[in-house]
Amino acid sequence: MPATTGGRLLAATALHARRRLALLTAALAVRAAAGLAVPVLTASAVDAVVRHGDLRGPVAALAAALTVGAAGEVVGSLLSVSVAAEASAWLRMRTVRHLLALGPRTSLPVGEAVTQMVQAAPQAAAFPAQAAGTAVSALGSAGALAALWLTDWRAGLVFALLSPLSALVARRFVTAAGDADARYLAARIGVVTALVSALAGARTIRAAGTLDVETRRVLTPLPELSAAGHAIWRIQRGAVWKIGLLLALTDIAVLAAAGADVTAGRLAPGGLLAVYGYLALASGLLDQIDTVLNLAQARAGAARLGAVLDLPLPVSGPRLARPPSGAVSLHGVTVRRAGRRVLDRLDLEIPDGASVALVGVTGSGKTLLAALLGRLADPDEGEVRIGGVPVRELDLTTLHRTVVYAFERPALTGRTLHEAILFGRTDLPDPAAEDAARAARADGFIRCLPGGYRTPPALAPMSGGQLQRVGLARALARPALVHVLDDATSGLDTVTENLVSRAVTERLGDRTRLVVTHRPTTAACCDLVAWLHRGRIRALAPHAALWADPGYRAVFADPADADRTDATDLDTEQPCAADGLRHTS
Amino acid sequence: MRSRRPATHQLTTKAAAHGALATHLGLSPTAVALLADSLRDGRRPLRRIAALSVAESAPALASGWVTAVALNDGFLRGRPGIGLAWLGVLAVLYVVRAVAERAVLTSLAAVIEPMRDRLTHHVVHNTLLQATTSDQSPDTAGVSRLSSQIDSVRDLTGALLRTARPLAVTLIAASAGLAALDRLLALLVIVPLGAAVAVFGWSMRRLTGLRRATVLAAEEVAGQSGEALTCARDITSLGAEEQAAALVAERVDTARRSLVRVGQASALRTPVVLVGGYVPLLGLLLVGGHLTDVHAVTTGALIGAVTYVSGSVIPALQLMTGTVSGYWSQFGVLLNRLAEAAPVPTPDTLPGAPTPRSTPRSIPRSTPRPTQTSGPCITPDISVESLTFAYGPGAEPVLRDLDLTIPHGDHLAIVGASGIGKSTLAQLLAGTRAPTSGAVRVAGRRIIDLPEELRPGLVALVPQEAYVFPGTVRDNLGYLAPQLTDPELLGAAEALGMLPLLVRLGGLDAWLPDPVGTLSSGERQLIALGRTYLSPASVVVLDEATSHLDRAAEGRAEAAFQQRHGTLVVIAHRSSSAARARRVLHLDGDRATLT
């Protein structure tokens, strides 16, 4: 129930800032009370003038009310900003921490998640201060209405009779404008959609030199946008003057009633000013409509955040100690995706310290299987153990220091490349990054960058292969029991791949390695090959023993993967070009 | 548009004169230029709005004065009829104001709607220009943000013209009304009011700067959390959630602090209202009381003056320091951001100016059709000379000293691992990317130097991501050669094996409202191939352009291109595709071998 989560979230936000919220409410109440005193004090000062009486008392009282009101306003506005800013930061971090803990388990698109955090959080965060402000202002306006009645009940009656008319016209206007707004929005989305689709074809447009044609196409909905815009103006033209005139005429009618009372001696001349002042304050009730709309927006924001925070997190296991060995076993593992059993009661045993290539056609679930080891995904059934310990029982931090990954397309984060390589392991010594980069053959080009290791990843121009080598360095820098290389050298040229493979063997020779690959040469260099076929391990044997099987060879001829292999080298048996990944002992 | 260029210059010069004030209030010079450009059709309605402002200000001008007379001559003298009559005059003035308000809205629409149109045109053109000329992948979130920023500028311009303008008029009218009532009383009000307004104007620049900082800080939060969430898999696998959260927390905290600073700066509004509105009120009461004692000022005049201050000046000040200053600083921030994202056209790049990009439509008409032999003056052999390309000045080159000759009519396949630079080479060959050093020459001319209107007629590049736009099948197929006849279009469809697709879609006139949603990747690739097949270009570069077709369909499409006249370069996706080529270029690291 996202609605209740949203409600709870708003309550928690208010509770988080309860002290300042109480102060804020007090400050706003002081300001409202002072504001209510001002018209009557002005009136008494003016009457003192008219009666040629002593001015000092009434003017001093007025000055005091104005000063206290101003002080309340300053304190109130400072507090309301700081309450909202604090709450917004708190909600943002709560959401980010939740999303980070979810990691790759959420299907929420990044853009949407960021929007929730950046836009919905401030909306929800504004709620406590806004609610306090709205409540106090509404009370203030009601107080002004009461004061108007008390000052001159005839004037109060006239106001009470006439002001609902303006409210009625305003409401009709809001309804009519809603339809025109929707039409306008649709046309605007038309422009954005056309622009986004043209951006997707940027390379085609560049090659075809059709920039102006595309600009015209994207702007096709512009006349409709303009027509909808003019319709909105027409509706405003029909309503705005009526509202303004009604409000002004209400004022005049109230003043006329008060003026008649002045003539009859029922009201002092200054009282006319008091009536005028309370009239303005009481009209503030109309403005509350906007504020109530804002409150609705805050609740909508909270509901959106609540929906994110409702996504369940993976549960960390209790065991803090590392598993005794790097032996990996998968037992009866089933994973369903979109109703299909991608892995189907799969069993696999990897001895401690062995290097195992994981091969299979595209879409057979190699990456998914690899993800189970470090709990980047959890199986629906079955169990994954490392060194005999079920991975679910391991503390997540322990697990992530037991199993490390290098990916086909590593995503680097951190302020510098150095930080990106050691990301999450600030406890490792600084030289570990450069040491690992040398092993992954990334040191050379990193040093060529303008900022060297200090270059921010986003500003480092890297090819796919270079990025893979940094990703590999990130994995090699971390001591672990199991290394998963998920297609992590697919973008390297053959010479570099041999060099990198040799370095990996040197560093990780005694560690368990699971190497997801599409290249027969890479498979040939591992102790064993696990052949994944239709959700099961079809064979676990050395590459040379499997190569005779045409079905096995077909795995590497998968057309969709041809660009990752050397297109011409499929017909001969693949020997291990480098002594590569094979167990050194 | 062309005929208006002198007018724009005039307006730009004028804007430069006004620019000083606007810059002082927080607008950057480029934002001022953008504003001047977008308002260039709105000068006449703006003048009409200014004239109507006078009528709108009538009640503000008269309210205090009428109250004074109504009290002095009417209500206080026991003649309520006269008092009511004067209030009736005020009512008539309010009716005048309502009529003027109604008319202002017509003129506002005539300013604001064309302004939005011009801004939209400008931003769309610039976004496309940047996307087609830069390497960075287009940021679609940024695009929708730009679009909502345009609308915010539209709304804010309307809101400012509706609130800020009457506000200024009210302040001036109230001051004038006061002066008409009593010079001395007027002085008591105008001096502190002027000082307060001046201080506030001065503080606006700082406030706009601070608001801009909050917008940038929010974008930083979005950027950093976007990075963290894009890297979610990696961060989880590294167990680095804490460190990633700490990086976001830094940005979030900066955003929090910048919001608090804006709050502190805008708290200045209270003292401004105090000095500009309440101090005059107290002054009127103290000094005015003394003056009525000596009968220098009538009671009615004093009450009238107090009415001006509490009824017009104080509400106007509150509006100015609250709502209007908020509108203005948002307006300034957004306009500055828009001007950065889409720089205003200088006289050389104005739409309509003779830039090479503005006449691409003329190419296909002036170049020969594919069925004819290519132009007699051009023998489009391609020669690649010491071609080197690196993504940045410090980056390892992706291609180094590549030499290659592709004679006219050749069929070359390029193979190599992913990420090795095949697409880069395709773009260098097509002239859509400039080499770091070396050159690609077509018919002896550096392709990068060819005029934009000539190049697409010579070389066609089909990228992997096929671009099919919302429109008819005919529009899409004839994109590069709009003059072709139906039999020619159908002939190409037949050759490429896309007749079944045409039948399924409903023929050449079938409308494709959402090609990405309704067509498969392979179908879109077929349409892009058909379009290129029909283009007049004599060199075709297919950059994995058949990656979503099955083997047979790919074979048929490539065979069709082999039958077509001219040179074919294929970034090969499958070994079968390489096997069909006359020659194969292997890319491995920065080395290349030709077999």
Interface residues (C-beta under 8 A of the other chain):
Chain A: T42 A45 V46 A48 V49 V50 H52 L55 P58 V59 L62 A63 L66 T67 A70 E73 V74 S77 L78 S80 V81 S82 A84 A85 E86 S88 A89 R92 M93 V96 R97 L99 L100 A101 L102 G103 P104 T106 V110 G111 A113 V114 M117 V118 R188 V191 V192 A194 L195 V196 S197 A198 L199 A200 G201 A202 R203 T204 I205 R206 A207 A208 G209 T210 L211 D212 V213 E214 T215 R217 V218 L219 L222 L225 S226 G229 H230 W233 R234 Q236 R237 V240 W241 K242 G244 L245 A248 L249 I252 L255 A256 G259 A260 V262 T263 P269 G270 L272 L273 Y276 G277 A280 G374 L376 L396 T397 L399 H400 R401 V403 V404 Y405 F407 P410 A411 L412 T413 G414 R415 F423 G424 R425 T426 G444 F445 C448 L449 P450 A458 A460 P461 M462 S463 G464 G465 Q466 L467 Q468 R474 R478 S490 G491 L492 D493 T494 V495 T496 P559 A562 D563 R564 D566 A567 T568 L570
Chain B: P59 T67 A70 L71 G74 F75 L76 G78 R79 P80 G83 L84 L87 L90 A91 Y94 V95 R97 A98 V99 E101 R102 L105 T106 L108 A109 I112 E113 R116 D117 T120 H121 V124 H125 T127 L128 L129 A131 T132 T133 P138 T140 A141 V143 S144 S147 D151 R154 A218 V221 A222 S225 G226 E227 A228 L229 T230 C231 A232 R233 D234 I235 T236 S237 L238 G239 A240 E241 E242 Q243 A244 A245 L247 V248 A249 V252 D253 A255 R256 R257 L259 V260 V262 G263 Q264 S266 A267 R269 T270 P271 V273 L274 Y278 L281 L282 L285 L286 G288 G289 T292 D293 T299 L302 I303 V306 T307 S310 G311 P315 R357 S358 T359 P360 R361 I363 A390 Y391 G392 P393 G394 A395 E396 V398 V415 G416 A417 S418 G419 I420 G421 Q427 A430 T432 E452 E453 R455 P456 V459 A460 L461 V462 P463 E465 A466 Y467 F469 P470 G471 Y479 L480 P515 V516 A528 S535 E544 R551 A572 H573 R574 S575 S576 A578 V584 H586 D588 G589 R591
